[in-house]
Amino acid sequence: MATPLDASVTDLPDRLCTWCRVPMKKRLVGGRQFVHYTCPKCVFQHTTRLGPKPAPAKH
């Protein structure tokens, strides 16, 4: 099984647009830590983190 850092765009989960219910385009962003979805019809956008959220920095 691929780790989130090894994931390709074809391995990423599909998402339907919240408004149009059409399949959204997807791409990896932020050093391959996030999936950015864009609706080709209404240009609605959504970003999801891959893997766990990092621990907060201690001061």
BELTAQUI-V29219 format. One record per residue. N is the residue number from 0. RES is the residue in one small letter. NEAR is the number of other ideal C-beta (glycine too) atoms within 12 Angstrom. Layout:
n:N res:RES near:NEAR
n:N res:RES near:NEAR
This chain:
n:0 res:m near:6
n:1 res:a near:13
n:2 res:t near:13
n:3 res:p near:22
n:4 res:l near:15
n:5 res:d near:13
n:6 res:a near:22
n:7 res:s near:16
n:8 res:v near:18
n:9 res:t near:11
n:10 res:d near:18
n:11 res:l near:24
n:12 res:p near:17
n:13 res:d near:16
n:14 res:r near:23
n:15 res:l near:19
n:16 res:c near:22
n:17 res:t near:15
n:18 res:w near:14
n:19 res:c near:16
n:20 res:r near:13
n:21 res:v near:19
n:22 res:p near:16
n:23 res:m near:30
n:24 res:k near:22
n:25 res:k near:29
n:26 res:r near:20
n:27 res:l near:24
n:28 res:v near:20
n:29 res:g near:17
n:30 res:g near:11
n:31 res:r near:22
n:32 res:q near:20
n:33 res:f near:23
n:34 res:v near:29
n:35 res:h near:24
n:36 res:y near:28
n:37 res:t near:22
n:38 res:c near:22
n:39 res:p near:16
n:40 res:k near:16
n:41 res:c near:14
n:42 res:v near:15
n:43 res:f near:21
n:44 res:q near:22
n:45 res:h near:22
n:46 res:t near:19
n:47 res:t near:24
n:48 res:r near:18
n:49 res:l near:28
n:50 res:g near:18
n:51 res:p near:9
n:52 res:k near:10
n:53 res:p near:10
n:54 res:a near:6
n:55 res:p near:6
n:56 res:a near:5
n:57 res:k near:4
n:58 res:h near:3
